[in-house]
Amino acid sequence: GNIYEELIGMEESLRNVQINGEEDQLDLYREHAGRLHENLQAIETYAAADQKINENVNKIQEFYNYQYGILKQEHSSTAIEQLRDSMPEQIASAKVVVVRTFTDSTRVYTEAMRLADRTQLTVWGCTAAILISGMFLIMGRLSRVAETFCENRRIAEALKAHKWDVEDAKLGPYSDLNELTTAINKMKHEIAGYAGRH
């Protein structure tokens, strides 16, 4: 973008020299040309990776060298007109550089965002899997608690109805629930034993 802006500034300065005869505009032109040279050097490494950008940067670099040589030798209206006539081609090259650079930057940014999105999606997927696994474990645990209470209730109702030969409650995979079940079974045997003696 800076290359394009400096070329526009150079063209404007040349127009002011040509139309209004403003000689101080040549100094402004030289300032723009100096910044153009700096920007061309800055983009040199990046341009080498893209043939189209490289071609257009080289065209602008050749123009820079050409205009530098002309203005060093003379400041005639013919020289200024030659430079001004060649500006549209340089500006067109700068537009190509801007568009290609923007396109490349967009592509790189999009790829980086895709990678970030994939990473984020993986993290969300793992988190969801952990939460779902935890939910199933909790649901399994809660269903076992409900089964244990149903078994204990079955024994309590059988004892209340004086059915002393009721089957023991079954032990499950959870030790804390098994302690409760074992206590209920022991209580059932003691009650059945007491009732059998009397």
C-alpha positions as CSV (number, residue, x, y, z in Angstrom):
1,G,0.0,0.0,0.0
2,N,2.9,2.4,0.8
3,I,4.4,1.9,-2.6
4,Y,1.1,2.8,-4.3
5,E,0.8,5.9,-2.1
6,E,4.3,7.2,-2.8
7,L,3.7,6.7,-6.6
8,I,0.5,8.7,-6.4
9,G,2.4,11.4,-4.4
10,M,5.1,11.4,-7.1
11,E,2.6,11.8,-9.9
12,E,0.8,14.6,-8.1
13,S,4.1,16.5,-7.5
14,L,5.0,16.1,-11.2
15,R,1.6,17.4,-12.2
16,N,2.0,20.5,-10.0
17,V,5.5,21.1,-11.5
18,Q,4.2,20.7,-15.0
19,I,0.9,22.7,-14.7
20,N,1.8,25.4,-12.1
21,G,5.6,25.5,-12.6
22,E,6.0,24.9,-8.8
23,E,9.7,24.0,-8.6
24,D,9.4,23.2,-4.8
25,Q,7.2,20.3,-5.8
26,L,10.3,18.6,-7.2
27,D,11.6,18.4,-3.6
28,L,8.4,16.9,-2.6
29,Y,8.7,14.5,-5.5
30,R,12.2,13.5,-4.3
31,E,10.8,12.9,-0.8
32,H,8.1,10.5,-2.2
33,A,10.8,8.8,-4.4
34,G,13.1,8.3,-1.4
35,R,10.2,6.7,0.6
36,L,9.3,4.6,-2.5
37,H,12.9,3.3,-2.6
38,E,12.7,2.4,1.1
39,N,9.4,0.6,0.6
40,L,10.8,-1.3,-2.4
41,Q,13.7,-2.5,-0.3
42,A,11.4,-3.5,2.5
43,I,9.2,-5.7,0.3
44,E,12.1,-7.2,-1.6
45,T,12.3,-10.4,0.5
46,Y,8.5,-10.9,0.5
47,A,8.3,-10.3,-3.3
48,A,10.8,-13.0,-4.0
49,A,8.3,-15.6,-2.9
50,D,5.7,-14.6,-5.4
51,Q,6.5,-14.3,-9.1
52,K,3.8,-11.8,-10.0
53,I,4.7,-9.5,-7.0
54,N,8.4,-9.8,-7.9
55,E,7.8,-8.9,-11.5
56,N,5.8,-5.8,-10.6
57,V,8.2,-4.7,-7.8
58,N,11.1,-5.1,-10.3
59,K,9.2,-2.9,-12.8
60,I,8.8,-0.2,-10.2
61,Q,12.4,-0.6,-9.1
62,E,13.5,-0.1,-12.8
63,F,11.3,3.0,-13.0
64,Y,12.8,4.3,-9.8
65,N,16.4,3.9,-11.2
66,Y,15.3,5.5,-14.5
67,Q,13.7,8.5,-12.9
68,Y,16.6,9.0,-10.5
69,G,19.0,9.1,-13.5
70,I,16.8,11.6,-15.4
71,L,16.3,14.0,-12.6
72,K,19.9,13.9,-11.7
73,Q,20.8,15.1,-15.2
74,E,18.1,17.6,-16.0
75,H,14.9,19.2,-14.8
76,S,13.5,20.1,-18.2
77,S,9.8,20.0,-19.0
78,T,10.5,17.1,-21.4
79,A,12.1,15.0,-18.6
80,I,9.2,15.7,-16.3
81,E,6.7,14.9,-19.0
82,Q,8.5,11.6,-19.7
83,L,8.3,10.7,-16.0
84,R,4.7,11.7,-15.7
85,D,3.7,9.7,-18.8
86,S,5.3,6.6,-17.3
87,M,3.5,7.0,-13.9
88,P,0.2,5.2,-14.8
89,E,2.1,2.0,-15.7
90,Q,4.0,2.2,-12.3
91,I,0.7,2.8,-10.5
92,A,-0.9,-0.2,-12.2
93,S,2.1,-2.3,-11.1
94,A,1.7,-1.0,-7.6
95,K,-2.0,-2.0,-7.6
96,V,-1.0,-5.5,-8.6
97,V,1.4,-5.6,-5.7
98,V,-1.2,-4.4,-3.3
99,V,-3.9,-6.8,-4.5
100,R,-1.5,-9.8,-4.5
101,T,-0.1,-8.9,-1.1
102,F,-3.6,-8.5,0.3
103,T,-4.7,-11.9,-1.3
104,D,-1.6,-13.7,0.1
105,S,-2.1,-12.1,3.6
106,T,-5.8,-13.1,3.5
107,R,-4.9,-16.6,2.5
108,V,-2.3,-16.9,5.3
109,Y,-4.7,-15.4,7.8
110,T,-7.5,-17.7,6.7
111,E,-5.3,-20.8,7.0
112,A,-4.2,-19.6,10.5
113,M,-7.8,-19.2,11.5
114,R,-8.7,-22.6,10.1
115,L,-5.9,-24.1,12.3
116,A,-7.1,-22.1,15.3
117,D,-10.7,-23.2,14.6
118,R,-9.6,-26.8,14.3
119,T,-7.7,-26.6,17.5
120,Q,-10.7,-24.9,19.2
121,L,-13.0,-27.5,17.8
122,T,-10.8,-30.3,19.1
123,V,-10.7,-28.7,22.6
124,W,-14.5,-28.3,22.6
125,G,-14.9,-31.9,21.3
126,C,-12.7,-33.3,24.1
127,T,-14.5,-31.2,26.7
128,A,-17.8,-32.4,25.4
129,A,-16.6,-36.1,25.5
130,I,-15.4,-35.7,29.1
131,L,-18.7,-34.1,30.1
132,I,-20.7,-36.8,28.4
133,S,-18.6,-39.5,30.0
134,G,-19.0,-37.9,33.4
135,M,-22.8,-37.6,32.8
136,F,-23.0,-41.3,32.0
137,L,-21.0,-42.3,35.1
138,I,-23.2,-40.1,37.3
139,M,-26.4,-41.5,35.7
140,G,-25.0,-45.1,36.2
141,R,-24.3,-44.3,39.8
142,L,-27.7,-42.7,40.4
143,S,-29.5,-45.7,38.8
144,R,-27.5,-48.0,41.1
145,V,-28.6,-45.9,44.1
146,A,-32.2,-46.2,43.0
147,E,-31.8,-50.0,42.5
148,T,-30.3,-50.3,46.0
149,F,-33.2,-48.4,47.6
150,C,-35.7,-50.5,45.7
151,E,-34.0,-53.7,46.9
152,N,-34.0,-52.4,50.5
153,R,-37.6,-51.4,50.2
154,R,-38.5,-54.8,48.9
155,I,-36.9,-56.4,52.0
156,A,-38.5,-54.0,54.4
157,E,-42.0,-54.6,52.9
158,A,-41.4,-58.4,53.0
159,L,-40.4,-58.2,56.7
160,K,-43.4,-56.0,57.5
161,A,-45.6,-58.7,55.9
162,H,-43.9,-61.4,58.0
163,K,-42.2,-63.0,55.0
164,W,-39.0,-64.1,56.7
165,D,-37.6,-66.1,53.8
166,V,-37.3,-63.1,51.5
167,E,-34.2,-63.2,49.3
168,D,-31.2,-61.1,50.3
169,A,-30.5,-57.8,48.5
170,K,-27.8,-58.1,45.8
171,L,-24.5,-56.4,46.2
172,G,-23.4,-54.0,43.4
173,P,-20.1,-52.4,42.2
174,Y,-20.1,-49.5,44.7
175,S,-18.7,-50.2,48.1
176,D,-20.6,-47.5,50.0
177,L,-23.9,-48.8,48.7
178,N,-22.8,-52.4,49.5
179,E,-22.2,-51.4,53.1
180,L,-25.9,-50.3,53.2
181,T,-27.1,-53.4,51.5
182,T,-25.0,-55.6,53.8
183,A,-26.4,-53.8,56.8
184,I,-30.0,-54.4,55.5
185,N,-29.3,-58.1,54.8
186,K,-27.8,-58.5,58.3
187,M,-30.8,-56.7,59.9
188,K,-33.2,-59.0,57.9
189,H,-31.4,-62.1,59.2
190,E,-31.5,-60.9,62.8
191,I,-35.2,-60.0,62.5
192,A,-36.0,-63.3,60.8
193,G,-34.0,-65.2,63.5
194,Y,-35.8,-63.3,66.3
195,A,-39.2,-63.9,64.8
196,G,-38.4,-67.6,64.3
197,R,-37.6,-68.0,68.0
198,H,-40.9,-66.5,69.2
